[in-house]
Structures are given as structure tokens and as C-alpha cells.
Amino acid sequence: MSCVIYLDSIEKKEELNKISEYLHFEIVNKMPVKGAFLDIKDNGLCFTLNSEDPSNYLNIDFLSGSMGWRLKRADHERLLKKTLGKNIGTLKIFDGTAGFLSDAMIFLAQGHKIIACEQSKIVYLLVQDALARAIGKIPYLQNLEFLNDNSIEAFKKLNNIDLVYLDPMYPETKKKALGSGNINLIKNILAIEKIENKGDLLFHDFKKLDYKKIVLKRPIKANKIDLNINYQVKGKSTRYDIYI
């Protein structure tokens, strides 16, 4: 599977050239009827899997929609807050599965500092575009460092991390949260970039490193992937396994 960059306006050429150089994707001047492509629309950078199917479309927005609504209610995210434990002051959190920054943004809104790492270059660019549109409108973005890297390798270069947060992709349980269309898009993005979804293996890789605390997000009924859990925080459909 491949992906191209669709240029429909000369005004977008400079920005799309930079994206093309970063991804090493070809720029085309005709919208692909079938197949994946990136382009810039009125709402920002977009990934489309198939132009004939409107549901196969991905754009990140922190200012409106479900994420915008969630950020406005960040103080109500008591389950996430509880996973951090009783602490005084600001935590330095490493999010090793950044994705769309869904939970990282909540931690930021709650006053913490985040280093978030995403391996997919396509997802990274989509989120960077959303962050650029949110600068000046979301004040706590100054406490975010967003990396495009392998999370294990990135973590090894860091010091004084209070907590590692991991939310591996589990399509069978995230279907309700993300929507089956988004899951399909993410799977295709990973396939385009030839990135393996490591799932449980990523946690085991982090467990071998020098850490203070790991919070692993899991579906509520999922099997424990390590029995040496210090404690758990449980919601209706999600639980957090905490390792110290």
C-alpha cells in the first residue's frame, strides 16, 4: 500500500513540498480516485484512504468536536487523574503511545508537563498541524514536547520522568471510542509506513527499562499481561494497571 500528496492549489505548494520531503511521498496534481493521499483542506491537513468513501477521512482538531468538548471538561476526567496518584505539584509524564494526544492533552489541562512520542510520521504530521491551529487558543501547549520517534529509544535519552503512560492500540476494544472507521484508517496508516503494532510487547520493553511508574491503559475485561501489578484504577469500560 502506498500514499501520495495531492496538490490542488499553488498556494499550498510550499507547505506540501515540506511534507513530501519529510515523508518521501510523491506529489500529484490530480486527486486519486482510489488509494491513500494527504492534502490540505479548509480544516487543515487531512489523510484520506479513499476519496469515494467520505468515512475514510482523518483530520485532528483540538478546538472543536469530541476532543474540544473533552478538553473543556478536563477537570471531570477523574479516572485519569486518579491514575497519577496523590501528588503535589507538576508531574513530568512520558506518553509512549501518543497517537492523537487524546489523553496527553487531558494531562496537560490538569497542569502536568508531557513528552509525547508517536512513531507514525503521518499521524505525527496530522497532530502537529492540529497543534499549530491551536497555538494561542490552548494556553498549556507550552508544556508539551511532541516527538516523532521510536518511544523506547526516545525514553532512553530522557531523565527525571515521573511516569510512563502507555495506551497500546486494541482495535477490538477501542471500537466504541474511536469508531470503526478511525481504527481502519489507523491500521492503513501503519501498513503504509510498515510499522508493526507491538501492543503488549511495547509494555514489556518498557518494563525492562529504568522507570519510576508505568500506567498501562487496558480494556476492563482484558487479561493481565503482567501479574506484578501494584494497583489498578477501574472505570466502566477501561482500567489502568499501575506498576511502580
N, C-alpha and C positions, 0 to 999 in steps of 0.2 A: 504494500500500500504506500502511496506517495501523497504529497501535498504541495500545492503551488501557492503563489501570492497573486491575487487579482488586482490589477491596477486599472481603475476606471476613470481616473481624473489626474491630470498633470500636477495639480496642486498637492496630491498625496505622494508624488514620486519620491521625494527626498526621504520621507519617513519610511516608506515601504522598501526603499533601497537598503536602509539600515537593517530592517527586519530580514530582508533577503540575505544580507551578508552574515547576520547572526545565525540564521537557521540553515543557510546554504540551500535555500529553496528558489526555484525558478519563478520569475515574474512573467505573467501572461496578461494580455490586453483584452482577452475575451473570457467572460465568465464560464467556468467549466459547468457543463450540464450535469455531469456526474463526477464524483470524486471530491476529495477534500481540498479546501482552499482557505486562506486568510485574506481578509480585506478590511478596509476602514469604512465604517458606516457613520451615520449621524451620532450614534450612541457609542462610538469608539471602535477599538479593534475587535474583530469577530472571527470565530472559527466556524466554518460551515462544512458539514460532511457531504451533503447532497443538496444542491440548490432546488431540486424538485420536491424536497420534503422540508417544509418550514420548521418542523420539530427538531431537525438535525442542525441546530444553530446554537452557538455558545458565545455569550458576552458577559463579562463580570461588571457588576455595579454595586458600589458600597453606599450609594446615596439614596437609592430607592429600591423597590421590590422587597423580597423577603429578607435580604441582608440588611438593607436600610432600616427596615422595621425592627429587626433583631437588635441592631446596634442602639437604637433609641430606647430599647428595653434592657440594656446590658445589666443594669442593677438587679433585674429579675432572674438572671441566669445563676440561680443559687447553687445548682448542681455542679456547674463548672467551678464556681467559687469555692465550694466545699472540697473539691479535689485538691486544691492548693494547700489545704490545711490552715490551721490558725497561725497567722504570721503577722509580724509588724513590719511595715514598710514595703518597699517595692521589691519584687522578685525578678530575677533575670531568667527568662524561660527560653529554652531552645525547642522550637517546633520542628521536628524532623520529618513531618509529612504535611508540609504547608498547604498544598492543594490550592483552594480558593481563599485561604486565610479565614475560613468561617469561624473557627474557634480562636485563632490568634487575635482577631480583631476584638473579640469579647474580652480576652485577657488585657489587651491594650486599653480598652474602655474602662476596665476595672483598675487601671493605674500601674500596670506592670510593664517591664521592658521585654521586647520579644526579638529574638533572632530566629527567623523562619527560613527554612530551606526547602526548595522544590527542585526536583531533578528534571522534570519535563521543561524544555525550553519554550514550547508552545504555551503551556499553562503559565509559566513564569511571565512571558510577554503579555498575555491577556490580563494577568493580575497587575503587572506594572502599569499597564495602560489605565486600569481602573484606579490605581493609587494616584496616578498623575491627575486624573479628573477630580479626585477627592482632596487634593492638597489645598489647604486654606479653608476647607469646609469641615474637615475632621481634625481637630487640634492634636490628638495624641499620636498621629502618624510619625511624629518626630522620634518616638520611642520604638520605632520598628526598623530593623535591619533585615532586608529581604535578599536571600541568596539563591542563585541558580547553581546547584552543585549536588554531588552525592552527599547525603546527610551524615553518613558515618565519617567520611573524610573531612567534612566541614566541622563537625563536632570536635574532632581530634585537634583542631587548630585553636580551639577556644579555651578560655579559662573562666573560673568563677561562675559556672552555670548552676543555678539553684535547682532547676527542674527540667527534665526532658519530657516533652509531650508527644505522644505517638497516636495517630489515628489512621492505621492502615486501611486501605480500601477493601471493604467486604461487600461486594455487589448484592449478595443475597439478602443482606440486612439493611443496606443503605438505600434500598429501592424507594422506600417511602419518603426518606428525607431528601434525596437528590432528584428523584424522578427517574424512571427507567430510561428516558431519553438522554439525560445527562450521563448516566452510567455508560450507555452505549458510546457516547461521544468521548468520554474519558478513555474507555478501552481502545477506541480507534486512535486517539492521540498517542497512547502508549505504544500501540502497534506501529504507527508511523515512525516514531522515534526509536523503535526497537528497545523499549525499556521494559524490563521484567517487573511485574507486580510481586514484590517479595513477601508482602503480607506478614505472616508470623515470623519469618526469617529475619526481618528487619529488627524486631524486638530482641531476638536472641543475639543479634550482632551488637546492639546497644548494651545488652546485659553484660557483655564481655568487657566493656569499657569502664573507665573510672567516672562514676556518676554519683550524685547525691540522692536523687529521687527520680523515678520514672513513673509517669502516669500513662497508662495504656487504655485507650478507649475501645470498648468491646460491645457487641450486641448483648443484651441482657441474658439471653439463653446460650450464648456461645460457650464452648468448653474452655477451661483454663488452659493456657498454653505454658504456664509455669506455676507449679503448686506453691512456690515460696512467696505468696502474696502477703504483704504486711497488713493491708486492709483494703476494703472496697467501698466505693460510693455508688449507690444504685438509684436509677430512675425507673420510669415505666418501661422503656424500650432499650435503654443504654445503661451500661455500668462502666465504672472506671476502676481498673486494677492498679493499685499503687505499690511500688517496690522501692524500698529505702536501703 
